[in-house]
Amino acid sequence: MPPASDDSSAPDVGELTPPTRTLMGPGPSDVHPRVLRAMSTPLVGHLDPSFIEIMNDVQELLRYAFQTDNQWTIPVSGTGSASMEAAIGNVVEPGDTMLVPTNGYFGGRMASMARRAGGEVVEVDAPWGEPLDPATVSDALAEHDPDVFGFVHAETSTGVRQPNVPELTAAAHDHDALVITDTVTSLGGVELRVDEWDIDVAYSGPQKCLSCPPGASPLTLSDEAMEKVLSREEPSRSWYLDLSLLEGYWGDERAYHHTAPITNVYSIREALRLVAEEGIENRWARHRRLAGALKAGAEGMGLEMNPDDEYWLPSLNAVRVPEGIDDGEVCDELLERYDLEIAGGLGDLAGEIFRIGCMGYSASPENVTLLIAALADVLD
Ligand code: PLP
């Protein structure tokens, strides 16, 4: 051990001791111990032959989780917003029109990113707490003739699962629009079939149903979408997220673009290995089963779910805040007394809903039992 410094100007910061929480909010979710273990293994270089193998594994495992054969399937270095911006910032070219939804917070983020990419944004409306109606989407496609249509499969701000995805993609393709789908809160937890549902581009995050720390975020593009990206007249406005440059690293060449976040790649590899071991359909069924118990428990104590059962999102349960209850106080009390994290609503649903995640490793009988007992106690 080197001798302790006698430099009195050095900050005296204690050892890192974060509290042990149970994470049942809108993400991140609890991380599986095997993933934490993978993150404490030694680094290799990002061009080390062993790391190239690891990259191949991650790509193969991601294709399985997305249910796609897309060659262009990678973890983007950064959080979910990075894979989101890689999708939108590359597919939307200056002058393109992108159709985005208004029924939640993340549709709004799609619009901001499309504008920054130089696109023109047009909207398809639905209230917060409801999915898009395929007929309204068809009308908007006919009216605006967009180049790109984006929608959110699992809206974390409202707890709504967008049904009828194949109908939406078929309508978009009838109008020659490419489809970008936000699958941040569905990948690995809620039925998602990229190829069968004809989704052109899907992006996600690792910290929700994959139960992996944020840092390497899944993205997949069809050949057709990648063709649009590779034939752009002007390069994407972001150098870091330019997929035509990233192709050099994640494609056949494996040439340096940026130093991959090695530890995050290890973590997503292990998280995806857990998905493959469980089987994707079993995993979707586990989320439905345990979130179903959570929902039944909440309804059993007289609480009401915000979305209709038809669009219930197992990974994010939007429960209405009862009359006279302050959602912030309930969240604070659950954290203080039970070390249990849930969240309140935001945007149009601020103060109206609790957002209770049931994702990945957090979707367990122990967590659901704790959540129901603790919520009943705090609301008593
Ligand atoms: N899209 C959805 C649906 C999300 O829930 C989130 C994050 O919660 C994001 C995008 C952005 O991901 P991140 O916060 O990891 O950047």
Boltz pocket constraint, residues with backbone or C-beta under 6 A from the ligand:
constraints:
  - pocket:
      binder: B
      contacts: [[A, 26], [A, 27], [A, 79], [A, 80], [A, 81], [A, 82], [A, 84], [A, 106], [A, 152], [A, 154], [A, 155], [A, 156], [A, 157], [A, 182], [A, 184], [A, 185], [A, 205], [A, 214]]
      max_distance: 6.0
